[in-house]
Structures are given as C-alpha cells and as structure tokens.
Amino acid sequence: MRLAIGVVRPCNPPVSKHMAVEHSATNHVAKHGAKRLRLTNSWNSLGSDSGKCRTATRISKLGDRWKEYQGIKNWEGLLDPLDDDLRSEILRYGQFVEAAYRCFDFDTSSQTYARSRFPRNSMLAQCGLGQSGYRVTKNLRATCGVQLPRWVKDKASSWISANSNWIGYVAVCNDKDEIARLGRRDVVIAFRGTATCLEWIENLRATLTCLPHDMGHQTREPKVESGFLSMYTSSTANCPSLRDMVKEEIAKISNMYNDEPLSVTITGHSLGAALATLTAYDLTTTCDPRLLVTVVSFGGPRVGNGSFRCQLEESGTRILRIVNSDDLITKMPGFVVNSHDVANKRDVRVGGLPSWLQKRVEDTQWVYADVGKELRLSSSHSPYLTNGNLATCHDLKTYLHLVNGFVSSTCPFRATARRVLSSTRSKEQVYA
C-alpha cells in the first residue's frame, strides 16, 4: 500500500538554520536493501566524513535547562511546537542508536555474526561519532530465553540458534566542552532493534507476565511482554543477563562520578525501545535514587499493562516516545487500555469492546497500556516519503527525518526541508 503524499503542503515557519534534511535511499546495513533516509544536521551525520557531533552553528542554552530537556517536567511546553534544542537532542540520541545498528554484524556467514564489528575503543569513531565527546565503556549482550527443540538445533545453522547476541553499548561523556554544553555528565545506553531469528521469536511471545519481585517495590501486579522480559533477564553459563550487565556498569559509573551532576539517557529503536523502557524502570526503582534516568525511544512497541504504567509513573521514570502514527509496530502487541482509566488508577477498560468482553479480554493477558510522553509524527506529513510500506514507516531513518521536519501539530513539516533536499539530489545513491 502506498501513501498519498502529493497533496501535502509543508509549512514555512521561522526556523533555526542549523537543521537540514538530505533525502537518499540508504540502508543501515546495505545488504538488506530497505530504502532509508540520510539525515544531515549541523551536529552530525553518520554518513559524513567529519563525524562531528557538537552543535556548530549556534550556542545552545541546553546546559541551563538540562533537567527540563531530560523530562523532569514531563517535557511540558517543549513538544508542540517542538523546541529546537530538544529536537537536536532527540536527533543526537537517535544517532547513538544508528551507531548500534552500524556496529552489529548482520552477515550470517561471518565468524563475528551477531557481535560488534568494531573494538570498543574505536566503535564510535568507526560509526562517525568520534568527536561526540563520548567514550564506550561497556558492550552489552542480550540472551534469548527461547529453547528450540533439539531436532531444530541439530538441523539449523548456528546463526539461527545463536541465543546471546550483541545488543548495544554504554557510553559516558568525558569531553569537558560537551559536559559544559550539556550541563552535566551524560551516560548513554543505546540499544538496536530486532536482528536475529530468536529475537523475532521473542517478539512474538506477546502475552503478559509478572515482573520479578526484585524489580522495584510493587504495590500492584505490573506485567510486561514475556519476550521482552526474557531478553532482559535471561543469561547463560558464559554470559550474564542484560539486566546484570547494565546495572553493574551504571553502579560503577555512578560511584565514579558521584560528586557531579549525572544523567542516564537510555535510547533505542523497536525492540531496543522496549528494552530501554524495562531498563529505565529497573534502574529507577532499584539503583541510586539520585540518578536522573530518561528514555528517548523510537518506534517502540507496547511493553506492559496498566499496572506497569502506574508503577512507571510512581517511580519517576521519564519516557519520551517518538511515534510514527503510520507505523504498525507502535500499535502492537495486544489491545490498548483506556488511558484515562490508567491515569486515574481505576479498573482498566479496553477501548472499543463491549463491557461483557472486558473481563475475558483481561484474562487473556493481552491488555496493554501505552507509557510515557508521546511525540506523535506521521509519514504522511512528509512530501518525500512516497513509500508507505511497513518497513519504511518503521525505519529509524524515517523517524529521524520526521523529527527533523516536524514543527507543531498545526505545522507538521518544515518547507525549508524541500529546499535543502533539492540542492542535494545529485548526492543520492541507491544500495541494492
């Protein structure tokens, strides 16, 4: 199905000159052939040779209000219209997620399949973020809890049954200028999306399951998607769980920099967005309460039920979800509950179902709730996204393109993007 884009008229409000969009068909992994958008911004483009990540054309006032940009006030007044500093921060964190994709070895014939392609000390430089001011301190692996039948393991290739894979990294800002610009020392935890066979199987395990009792003080019965929790908590004899790796690393960093302002920003796309939500909840409820933990997620599926959402809100977990309304993944899995009921801590009601079905639906463990603060965008608002298929709408580059062009609910896309696009058409490349 294709989207009718031709009638869209991008608006032309006053905007800062530091934003630009370059349209091209690229892929986070060229082998996979999906069309993507290349984003150009004054602070960085992973496709650029310079790899510079700092703001270049204007002095940001971010440091004076950094807690607001990290969600201390739930991003009130910053999303509609979208504040330029917040836009830059969302795009910046999106590039850390893009780096996680670039690091991952997708080649099933490679000896390093499902691992990072680059050494830790050069990882960001290899991905175009060498001058970001951050240093990778920990590689992260996630283990799938799915146990394939023995006959499948015996006949399947090793890449199908590999259950412990590189999922992302932890990076700490250690550049004095960048720390001054940000107003604090920032720690980034970046997660890629689904990439392996077993991860796809985990995604399909969509029934809700109870959180472990050691994940916070639970006054209700919070439940989350079985597959996501499995990937977060599963381990092997040779590989600790993602949960243990993250908590150990954050505890070490927190102790190292306990005398200065410190933030933890967890960012991810798709599956990575779900893992980011679980990680943030876990850190907020079980680690140093002084840590300001924030999630910036792209194209994330639903994670838990209404009680999980209430626990998130009570724990102070701050989540900014970037959602493309044309992206089917953000509407999955399960049914969504009435947000008003959750906010008022009443019995949940499944939207659109008659009352006699309410209890039965809840008993199926398929009743989910959206969490956090939402920045809702739409592929249909961009004059340059003529392909409305699932892959394009869900693609991380599409999300960054939409964030870069969005102005407000009354002006969903900037006209200036067209002028920049027109001047760079000669640079377009198509990767088969």
C-alpha positions as CSV (number, residue, x, y, z in Angstrom):
1,M,0.0,0.0,0.0
2,R,1.3,3.5,-0.9
3,L,0.5,6.7,0.9
4,A,-0.9,9.6,-1.0
5,I,1.7,12.3,-0.3
6,G,1.4,14.6,-3.2
7,V,-1.3,16.9,-1.6
8,V,0.8,17.7,1.4
9,R,1.9,21.4,1.7
10,P,4.8,21.8,4.1
11,C,4.5,25.0,6.1
12,N,7.3,27.6,6.3
13,P,7.7,29.0,9.8
14,P,10.8,30.7,11.1
15,V,13.3,28.1,12.0
16,S,16.9,28.0,13.0
17,K,19.4,27.4,10.2
18,H,21.1,24.5,11.9
19,M,18.6,21.9,10.6
20,A,18.7,20.3,7.3
21,V,17.4,17.1,5.7
22,E,19.0,15.2,2.9
23,H,16.9,12.5,1.2
24,S,18.6,9.5,-0.1
25,A,18.0,5.8,-0.3
26,T,20.4,4.1,2.0
27,N,20.3,1.2,4.5
28,H,21.6,0.8,8.0
29,V,23.1,-2.4,6.5
30,A,23.5,-2.1,2.8
31,K,22.9,-5.9,2.3
32,H,19.3,-5.7,3.4
33,G,18.1,-3.4,0.7
34,A,15.5,-1.4,2.5
35,K,15.2,2.2,1.4
36,R,16.3,4.7,4.0
37,L,16.7,8.4,4.5
38,R,20.0,10.1,5.2
39,L,19.7,12.9,7.8
40,T,22.1,15.8,7.8
41,N,22.3,18.0,10.8
42,S,24.8,20.6,12.0
43,W,26.0,18.4,14.8
44,N,26.3,15.2,13.0
45,S,25.5,12.8,10.2
46,L,26.7,9.3,10.3
47,G,27.2,9.5,6.6
48,S,29.5,12.4,6.8
49,D,33.3,12.2,6.9
50,S,33.8,14.6,9.7
51,G,31.8,12.7,12.3
52,K,31.4,15.9,14.3
53,C,28.6,15.6,16.9
54,R,28.6,19.0,18.6
55,T,26.4,21.9,17.8
56,A,28.2,24.0,15.2
57,T,26.1,26.9,14.1
58,R,24.6,28.3,17.4
59,I,25.4,28.2,21.1
60,S,22.9,26.0,22.8
61,K,21.3,27.1,26.1
62,L,20.7,23.4,26.9
63,G,23.0,23.4,29.9
64,D,20.9,25.9,31.8
65,R,17.7,23.8,31.5
66,W,19.1,20.3,31.1
67,K,16.7,18.7,33.6
68,E,13.7,20.0,31.7
69,Y,15.1,18.5,28.5
70,Q,15.6,15.3,30.3
71,G,11.9,15.2,31.3
72,I,11.9,16.5,34.9
73,K,8.7,18.4,34.0
74,N,7.4,15.8,31.5
75,W,8.5,17.9,28.5
76,E,5.7,20.4,29.1
77,G,5.8,23.2,26.6
78,L,8.6,21.6,24.6
79,L,6.8,19.3,22.2
80,D,4.2,21.4,20.5
81,P,5.8,23.3,18.9
82,L,8.9,21.2,19.1
83,D,11.7,23.1,20.9
84,D,14.8,23.3,18.7
85,D,17.2,22.3,21.5
86,L,15.0,19.3,22.3
87,R,14.9,18.4,18.5
88,S,18.7,18.4,18.4
89,E,18.9,16.2,21.5
90,I,16.4,13.7,20.1
91,L,18.3,13.5,16.8
92,R,21.6,13.2,18.7
93,Y,20.4,10.3,20.7
94,G,18.9,8.8,17.5
95,Q,22.4,8.8,16.1
96,F,23.7,6.7,19.0
97,V,21.0,4.1,18.1
98,E,22.1,4.3,14.5
99,A,25.6,3.6,15.6
100,A,24.4,0.5,17.4
101,Y,23.0,-0.8,14.1
102,R,26.2,0.0,12.3
103,C,28.3,-1.8,14.8
104,F,26.2,-5.0,14.7
105,D,27.5,-7.7,12.3
106,F,24.4,-8.8,10.2
107,D,26.4,-11.1,8.0
108,T,25.3,-14.7,8.9
109,S,28.4,-16.1,7.1
110,S,30.8,-14.1,9.2
111,Q,32.7,-15.5,12.1
112,T,31.7,-12.4,14.1
113,Y,28.0,-12.7,13.2
114,A,25.7,-11.1,15.9
115,R,28.7,-9.4,17.6
116,S,30.1,-5.9,17.3
117,R,32.1,-5.3,14.2
118,F,34.4,-2.8,15.9
119,P,36.6,-2.8,19.0
120,R,35.2,-0.9,21.9
121,N,37.8,1.8,21.9
122,S,37.2,2.8,18.3
123,M,33.5,1.9,18.0
124,L,32.0,5.4,17.9
125,A,34.8,6.7,15.7
126,Q,34.1,3.9,13.2
127,C,30.4,4.9,13.2
128,G,31.0,8.6,12.6
129,L,30.7,9.7,16.2
130,G,34.4,10.0,17.0
131,Q,34.0,13.6,18.1
132,S,30.8,13.2,20.0
133,G,32.6,13.6,23.3
134,Y,31.5,10.1,24.5
135,R,33.6,7.0,25.2
136,V,32.2,3.5,25.1
137,T,32.7,1.7,28.5
138,K,30.7,-1.5,28.1
139,N,29.4,-3.7,25.3
140,L,26.0,-5.2,26.1
141,R,24.6,-8.6,25.1
142,A,21.1,-9.9,25.4
143,T,20.2,-13.6,25.7
144,C,17.0,-15.0,24.2
145,G,15.3,-17.4,26.6
146,V,13.6,-19.4,23.8
147,Q,14.7,-23.0,23.8
148,L,14.5,-24.6,20.4
149,P,13.7,-28.3,20.1
150,R,16.8,-30.5,19.8
151,W,15.9,-31.5,16.3
152,V,15.8,-27.9,15.2
153,K,19.1,-27.2,16.8
154,D,20.7,-30.2,15.1
155,K,19.4,-29.2,11.6
156,A,19.6,-25.4,11.8
157,S,22.6,-23.3,11.1
158,S,24.4,-21.8,14.0
159,W,23.1,-18.3,13.2
160,I,19.5,-19.4,13.7
161,S,20.1,-20.9,17.1
162,A,22.5,-18.3,18.4
163,N,20.8,-17.0,21.6
164,S,23.3,-14.5,23.1
165,N,24.0,-11.5,20.9
166,W,25.4,-8.0,21.0
167,I,22.5,-5.6,21.6
168,G,24.1,-2.2,22.3
169,Y,26.6,-0.4,24.5
170,V,27.1,2.1,27.4
171,A,29.0,5.3,26.6
172,V,30.0,8.1,29.0
173,C,30.5,11.7,28.1
174,N,34.1,12.6,29.1
175,D,34.7,15.8,27.0
176,K,34.9,18.9,29.1
177,D,33.3,21.1,26.4
178,E,30.5,18.7,25.8
179,I,29.8,18.3,29.5
180,A,29.7,22.1,29.8
181,R,27.2,22.3,26.9
182,L,25.0,19.6,28.3
183,G,25.2,21.0,31.9
184,R,26.1,17.6,33.3
185,R,28.0,14.4,32.6
186,D,25.7,12.2,30.5
187,V,25.7,8.4,30.2
188,V,24.1,6.9,27.1
189,I,22.7,3.3,26.9
190,A,21.9,2.6,23.3
191,F,20.0,-0.5,22.0
192,R,19.5,-1.7,18.4
193,G,16.3,-3.3,17.2
194,T,15.5,-6.9,16.3
195,A,18.1,-8.6,14.2
196,T,18.3,-12.4,14.8
197,C,15.9,-15.3,14.3
198,L,15.5,-15.9,18.1
199,E,14.9,-12.2,18.7
200,W,12.0,-12.4,16.3
201,I,10.6,-15.4,18.1
202,E,10.9,-13.5,21.4
203,N,9.0,-10.6,19.9
204,L,6.1,-13.0,19.2
205,R,5.8,-14.1,22.8
206,A,3.4,-11.3,23.4
207,T,1.4,-12.5,26.4
208,L,1.9,-10.6,29.6
209,T,3.9,-11.9,32.5
210,C,4.6,-10.7,36.0
211,L,7.8,-8.7,36.7
212,P,10.3,-10.3,39.1
213,H,9.8,-9.2,42.7
214,D,13.3,-7.7,42.8
215,M,12.4,-5.2,40.1
216,G,11.2,-2.4,42.4
217,H,8.6,-2.1,45.2
218,Q,5.4,-3.3,43.5
219,T,2.1,-2.3,45.1
220,R,0.0,-3.8,42.3
221,E,0.6,-6.5,39.7
222,P,2.7,-5.0,36.9
223,K,3.1,-7.2,33.9
224,V,5.2,-6.9,30.8
225,E,5.5,-8.7,27.5
226,S,7.0,-12.1,28.0
227,G,9.6,-12.0,25.2
228,F,11.0,-8.5,26.2
229,L,11.4,-9.5,29.8
230,S,13.0,-12.8,28.7
231,M,15.6,-10.9,26.7
232,Y,16.3,-8.5,29.6
233,T,16.7,-11.1,32.3
234,S,17.9,-14.3,30.6
235,S,21.5,-15.5,31.0
236,T,23.8,-18.4,30.0
237,A,26.7,-20.1,31.8
238,N,29.1,-17.8,29.8
239,C,27.1,-14.6,29.5
240,P,25.3,-12.7,32.3
241,S,21.9,-11.2,31.6
242,L,21.5,-7.8,30.0
243,R,20.0,-6.6,33.3
244,D,23.0,-7.6,35.3
245,M,25.5,-6.1,32.8
246,V,23.6,-2.7,32.7
247,K,23.2,-2.5,36.5
248,E,26.8,-3.4,37.2
249,E,28.1,-0.8,34.8
250,I,25.8,2.0,35.9
251,A,26.6,1.3,39.5
252,K,30.3,1.6,38.7
253,I,29.8,4.9,36.7
254,S,27.6,6.3,39.4
255,N,30.3,5.7,42.1
256,M,33.0,7.1,39.9
257,Y,31.2,10.4,39.3
258,N,29.1,10.7,42.5
259,D,30.3,14.3,43.1
260,E,28.9,15.8,39.9
261,P,25.6,16.1,38.1
262,L,24.9,12.9,36.2
263,S,22.2,11.7,33.8
264,V,21.5,8.4,32.3
265,T,19.8,8.5,28.9
266,I,18.5,5.2,27.5
267,T,17.7,5.2,23.9
268,G,16.6,2.5,21.4
269,H,14.6,1.7,18.3
270,S,11.9,-1.0,18.0
271,L,12.9,-3.9,20.3
272,G,15.6,-1.6,21.6
273,A,12.9,0.9,22.7
274,A,11.1,-1.9,24.7
275,L,14.4,-2.9,26.3
276,A,15.1,0.8,27.1
277,T,11.7,1.1,28.9
278,L,12.4,-2.0,31.0
279,T,16.0,-0.9,31.8
280,A,14.8,2.6,32.9
281,Y,12.2,1.2,35.2
282,D,14.7,-1.2,36.7
283,L,17.4,1.5,37.2
284,T,14.9,4.0,38.7
285,T,13.4,1.6,41.2
286,T,16.5,-0.4,42.3
287,C,19.6,1.8,41.8
288,D,20.9,5.1,43.1
289,P,17.8,7.4,43.5
290,R,19.8,10.4,42.7
291,L,20.2,9.3,39.1
292,L,18.1,11.1,36.6
293,V,17.1,8.4,34.2
294,T,15.4,9.2,30.9
295,V,14.2,7.2,27.9
296,V,14.2,8.6,24.4
297,S,12.7,5.8,22.2
298,F,11.9,5.4,18.6
299,G,9.2,3.2,17.1
300,G,8.7,1.2,20.2
301,P,6.0,-1.5,20.7
302,R,3.8,-1.7,23.8
303,V,5.6,-3.1,26.8
304,G,3.3,-3.7,29.7
305,N,-0.1,-3.4,31.3
306,G,-1.9,-0.6,33.1
307,S,-0.3,-1.5,36.5
308,F,3.1,-1.4,34.8
309,R,2.3,2.1,33.6
310,C,1.2,3.2,37.0
311,Q,4.4,1.8,38.6
312,L,6.5,3.7,35.9
313,E,4.8,7.0,36.8
314,E,5.1,6.5,40.5
315,S,8.8,5.6,40.2
316,G,9.5,8.8,38.3
317,T,10.7,7.0,35.2
318,R,10.8,9.6,32.4
319,I,10.0,8.3,28.9
320,L,9.7,10.3,25.7
321,R,8.3,8.0,23.0
322,I,8.8,9.1,19.4
323,V,5.8,7.6,17.5
324,N,5.0,7.5,13.8
325,S,1.3,7.1,13.6
326,D,1.7,5.2,10.3
327,D,4.0,2.6,12.0
328,L,2.1,-0.6,12.8
329,I,4.7,-1.7,15.3
330,T,3.8,1.0,17.7
331,K,0.2,-0.3,17.8
332,M,1.3,-3.8,18.9
333,P,1.1,-6.1,20.7
334,G,-2.4,-6.8,22.2
335,F,-5.2,-4.4,23.0
336,V,-4.6,-1.0,24.5
337,V,-6.4,0.1,27.6
338,N,-8.2,3.4,28.1
339,S,-5.5,5.9,29.1
340,H,-8.0,7.9,31.3
341,D,-8.7,4.8,33.4
342,V,-5.0,4.2,33.9
343,A,-4.2,7.8,34.8
344,N,-6.9,7.7,37.5
345,K,-6.0,4.2,38.7
346,R,-9.4,2.8,38.0
347,D,-10.1,-0.7,36.6
348,V,-8.9,-0.6,33.1
349,R,-11.3,-0.6,30.1
350,V,-10.3,-2.0,26.7
351,G,-11.1,0.6,24.1
352,G,-13.8,-0.3,21.6
353,L,-15.0,-3.5,23.3
354,P,-18.4,-4.0,24.9
355,S,-18.5,-4.4,28.7
356,W,-19.3,-8.1,28.7
357,L,-16.0,-8.8,26.9
358,Q,-13.8,-6.7,29.2
359,K,-13.1,-9.4,31.8
360,R,-12.5,-12.1,29.2
361,V,-10.0,-9.9,27.3
362,E,-8.1,-9.1,30.5
363,D,-7.9,-12.7,31.4
364,T,-6.2,-13.4,28.1
365,Q,-3.1,-11.4,29.3
366,W,-3.3,-9.3,26.2
367,V,-4.3,-5.9,27.6
368,Y,-1.5,-3.3,27.3
369,A,-1.1,0.3,28.1
370,D,1.0,3.0,26.4
371,V,3.6,4.6,28.6
372,G,5.4,7.9,28.9
373,K,5.1,11.2,27.0
374,E,4.4,10.9,23.3
375,L,5.7,12.9,20.4
376,R,3.4,11.8,17.6
377,L,4.6,12.2,14.0
378,S,3.3,10.9,10.7
379,S,5.0,9.7,7.5
380,S,2.0,11.2,5.6
381,H,3.2,14.7,6.6
382,S,6.5,14.4,4.7
383,P,6.4,15.3,1.0
384,Y,9.4,13.0,0.5
385,L,8.0,9.7,1.9
386,T,6.0,8.2,-1.0
387,N,6.5,4.6,0.1
388,G,4.1,3.8,2.9
389,N,5.0,0.2,3.5
390,L,5.7,-1.2,7.0
391,A,9.5,-1.3,6.6
392,T,9.7,2.4,5.6
393,C,7.3,3.6,8.3
394,H,9.2,1.7,11.0
395,D,12.7,2.6,9.8
396,L,14.9,4.5,12.2
397,K,16.0,6.9,9.5
398,T,12.3,7.7,8.7
399,Y,11.9,8.6,12.4
400,L,14.9,10.9,12.4
401,H,13.7,12.5,9.1
402,L,10.2,13.2,10.7
403,V,11.7,14.6,13.9
404,N,13.9,16.9,11.8
405,G,11.0,18.2,9.8
406,F,8.3,18.5,12.5
407,V,7.4,21.9,13.8
408,S,4.0,21.6,15.5
409,S,0.6,20.0,15.3
410,T,-0.6,22.9,13.1
411,C,2.6,22.8,11.0
412,P,3.7,19.2,10.8
413,F,6.6,19.6,8.3
414,R,9.0,22.5,7.5
415,A,9.1,23.8,3.9
416,T,12.8,24.5,4.3
417,A,13.5,20.8,4.2
418,R,12.4,20.8,0.5
419,R,15.0,23.5,-0.4
420,V,17.9,21.6,1.1
421,L,16.6,18.4,-0.4
422,S,16.5,19.9,-3.9
423,S,20.1,21.1,-3.6
424,T,21.4,17.7,-2.7
425,R,19.7,15.4,-5.2
426,S,22.9,14.8,-7.1
427,K,24.3,13.0,-4.0
428,E,21.6,10.4,-3.9
429,Q,22.7,6.8,-4.1
430,V,20.7,3.6,-4.1
431,Y,22.0,0.5,-2.5
432,A,20.6,-2.8,-3.7
